[in-house]
């Protein structure tokens, strides 16, 4: 079980980093994907200010990528110490 956790953890970390960079590099596309998803479940969302929404999406993506990298470094340092 312990040997399975490391590859799964690495996969989750890599996916999180990729999602973070996607949000940072393509905020308008991420917002459009979100809008389409909500339309499929019969909701309509529209940002009040698209400029603010894009800026906040970029910040969120950068925060996700950096936080995930810090968590990855912490985990790998913890594994080497133990």
N, C-alpha and C positions, 0 to 999 in steps of 0.2 A: 504494500500500500504506500509506503514511504517513497518508493522509487517512482510511483505513478504521479505523486503530487508535484514533483519538480517539473516534469514536462508540461503538465496542465497549468501550473503557475506561470511558467515561461510563456506559454501560448496566450494566456489571459493578459499578461503584461504586454506582449507584443501587439495584441489586438487593441488594447487600450491606448498604447502609444500611437498606433496607426490611426485610430479614430480621432485622437487629439490633434494630430497633424492634419488630418482631413478637415476637421472643423476650422483649424487655423488657416489653412490654405484655400479652402473653398467654402466660406461661410454662407454665401448666397445659395449655393447648391444644397447645403445642409438644411437651410431654412425651407427651401422648396421641397425637399424630400419630406420634411416634417409636415408641411402644409398638405401634401398629397396623402400622407398617412392619415391625418386627421379627417380629410375629406372622405376617405374610404370608410371611416367609422361614423360618418354623418355629422361631422363637426367642421365648421369653417373658422380658421384662425387667420388673422391678418395683423401684422405688426403695426403699431401706431406710427413709429418712426423706423423705416428700414435702415437708415444709417446707424442708429443706435443698436438695432438688432444685429446687424453685421459686426459692429464693433464688439458687442458683448459676446457674440458667438466666437469671434477670434480669440478674445480673452479667455473664454471658457475652454477652448481647444488647447491653447498654450498652457493653461493651468493644468488640464488633464494630462498632457504629455509630460510636463515637468514633474508633477506629483507622482506619476507612474514611474518615471525614471528614478526619482528619489526612493520610492518604495522598493524598486528592483535592486538598487545599490544596497539599501539597508538589508534586504533579504539575503543577498549574496554575501555580504559581510557577516551576517549572522550565521550563515551556513558554514563559512570558513572558520569562524571562531569556535563553534561547537564541535 
